Amino acid sequence: MIKKISSRTTRQVNWAASIALREHAGRFHTLTLDNGTEFHDYKALEERFPLTCYFATPYHSWERGANENLNGLIRQYIPKGTCMSTLTQKQCDWIANELNTRPRKRHQFKTPKEIYYGSR
């Protein structure tokens, strides 16, 4: 999921996360966040949803390896230097679908969609 937000504030991040968590109720048990100020109200998410939020140690990107890998894949569609505020939610959904239907070696060449929803 890629959710577009209008600004990097705790309010916007919690709003977008709440939408995603409601759409996929019960599928998430943990969130691992970086140490940005936009995540400082993580307790509100923990109170609203049955999940636990964790924070990676600063400057230890390997603690969030899957996330860092996904960021690199997203950058294939949105090059560095591109102003992300120009993207629409429709474009974000398209990129997410492209990545979710792309086989991954780490999943024995299944797609993330197959892993998440099961083979159909």
PyMOL commands that set and color helices and strands:
alter all, ss='L'
color gray80, all
select helices_A, chain A and resi 10-23+37-39+42-48+61-74+84-86+89-100+105-107+112-117
alter helices_A, ss='H'
color red, helices_A
select strands_A, chain A and resi 30-33+52-55
alter strands_A, ss='S'
color yellow, strands_A
deselect
rebuild
show_as cartoon
